[in-house]
């Protein structure tokens, strides 16, 4: 089987664990700087398992291109003309037609309002543009797989924000969760992957995935990023 791309270079789909070909992760690159868009296209398009299907230079163009191409992951810049990345993220993540599309925000800045605004808008992660290329590629794959992805400095900022401003928003109740689900949520909120959660709790990865699925349903969360927010809002994570 061969992967397809609307505007990018397709790769042969690599075989999965069961021998069945795994489709490339289809990525839309959004940034107002042509040089950076080109660099991201070369990086993402040249890596195995990922393909760039299109580009956009403004927020409004990003929304239009997302609806036209239906990518798996949108690499979204924050500060752009023609509608900023936060508003574009909100429009993409709230569109029923793009229910399977995840947004990974890239920014030169780790300003609080950008981080919180992006996550409130439905972004699945926030990465700084000075990240190592391999970190970016890993972030794309993890975002597509449903993981929440935050640079360590960003995760620390989230904790600090919710500790210092506990009354900023009404606390979200975790009363419906089982004790084990609460344990899983706390570890997810600290940035642990499914494998790491499984190791910490001495349970199988399959069991972790079952608990995460239950958490998403009970907390009405779109993805793991929203589970992280719920953990901070409830006070489960963040108290020293």
N, C-alpha and C positions, 0 to 999 in steps of 0.2 A: 504494500500500500504506500502511496506517496502523498505527503502532505500538500495542501494547496494554500496559495496566498493570493490575495487580490493585488497587492502592490509589492510584496516582499519576495525574498528568495525562499522557496520551500525546501525543506529537508526531507529525506526519507524518514518516515515515522519509525522511531526506535521500538523494539519489541518490549512489551511489558513483562511482568513476572510470570504470567501464564502463557507467554509466547504470542499473545495478541498485540498487534501494533498499537502504540499509543499516539494519538494525534498530537501535532505540534501545538503549543500554547500560542494562541493568536493575540498579538499585541498591537495596540494603537498608541503611537507616540504623540504626546501633546506638549509643545513648548513653543514660545514665540521667537526663540533664537534659532535660526537655520543651522548654524554650526552645531549646536547641541543636539538638535533633532537628527542631523546626519550622524553624529557620533553614536547616539543611542540606536539608530537604525543599524549601523555597522556592528555594534556590540551585540544587540539582541538578535538581529537577523543572522549573525555569524555563529551563534551558539547552537549546539545540538538541542533539539526539542523545543525551540522557540522560533517564531517567525513574525516579522513586522508586516501587518496587513494594511497599514495606512498611517498618515500623519495629519496633524492639525496644528494651527498656529494661534488660535484664539479659543476662548471658552465656548462661544456659540458654534464655532466650526467643530469643536470636539464633540459636542452633543449631536450635531448632524452626522458626523462621520461615524460615531458610535452606533447610531440607529441604522446607518447604511451598511456597516460592516459587521456589526454584532461581535466585537472582539471578546476574548476571554478576559484579558487584562488591559486596563488603560493606564499608561504611565502619564500622570497628570501634573503639569506645572501649576503653581499657585498664582503667581502674578503675571497676568497677561492682559492685553487689550481685548476689547470685544467680549467682555464677560469673563470674570475671573475663574480660576480653577475650582474654587469652593462651590460656587453656584453651578458650574458645569458638573461637578461631582454629584451635587444634590439632584440635578435633573436626570443624570444617568442612573443613579442608584434607586430613584423612585419610579423609573419607567418600567411598566410591566413587560415591555418588549425586550428589556435588557436585564431580566431577572438573573441571568447567569453571568453577567459581566461584573468584574471586580475592579475597583479603582485603587491604584497604588500612587500616592502623592509623592512627588519629588520637589524639594525646595532647597534653596541656598540658605534658608533661614530656619531657625527653630523657635521662632517667636510664638508665644503661647496662643495668641489669637489664631494663628495659622493652624497649629496642631489641633486645637479644640474645634475650630470651625470645620476643618477637613473631616474629622471623625464624626462630628454631629451631622455632617452632610452625607455620611454613609461610606466614607473611605475605609478600605480594609487594612490600610497601613500607611505609614509616613516614614520616608527615608530621605536623608540629606544627600545633596548632589555630590558631596565629596566622598561618598561611600566608594569602596573598592569595587571594580567591575564585577568580580565574582560575587560580592555581596548583593549587587543589584540583580544579577541573574538569579541568584538564590531567592531573592525577594519576589521576583516575578513568578517563579515556580511555586513558592510557598503560598503566595497570594492566590494563585489559581487553584491550589489544593485546598484552600479554605482556612489557612492559618492567618492569624493576625500578625502583622509584621511592624515592629517599631525599632528604630535605632535605640541603643541603650540609653543615650542621653534623653531621647524623647520619652521613653518609658519612665525614667526618673522624674522628668518634668510632670508627667501625668500624676504620679504618686504625690509629688509636692503640691500640685494644684488642688487635689481633692483633700489633702490633709489640712492645708491652710484655709480652704474655703468650703468647709463641710456643709454650710447652709446655702450654698449657691443654687442648688437644685434640690427638689424633694428626693429623699432617699428611696431607692427602688427596693421593694420588699423581696426577700429571698425565702419567705415562709413556705413556699410550695416545694422547695428543694429538699431532697433527702440529704442526710449527713455526707454521704459519699459524693453526691453531686456538688455539694458546697466545697468539699476538698478539691475536686477537679476544677471548679471555677476559680478558686484561689490560685491554683498553679497555672492555669491558662492565663490569668490576669497578670502573672509575673513573667509572661513571655515564653513559657515552656511549650515545647512541641508535644504531639501525642506520644511519641516515643519517650520523651523525658518525663512526662506525667506518669506513664506506665511504669517506668523504672522507679520513680519516687514513691508510688503507691503500691508497688509490687503486684500489679495486675496486668492483664494483656492489653495490647494496643487496641484490639477489637473492642474490649470492654470500655476503654477510654473513649473510643469513637461513639459508642452507644450512649455514654453519659453526656458527651458533648452534644449529640443530637437531641437528647432530652432537654439539656439546658437551653438550646436554641429555641425549642418549642415552648418551654415554660416561661422563658423571659422575653418571648416574642422578638428575638434577635435575628438579624439578617445573617450575621457571620460572627467569627470569633472576636473581631474588633469591637462589636457591640456588647459581647460578653465581658470584655475588659472594662468597658465603660460602666456596665451594670455593677461589676464588682467594686469599682471605685465609688460609684454613687451610693451603694448600699453600706459602705464602710468596711466591707469584707477585707479589702486590700488597701493599704496606705497608712495604717496606724502603726507607728513604730513599736 
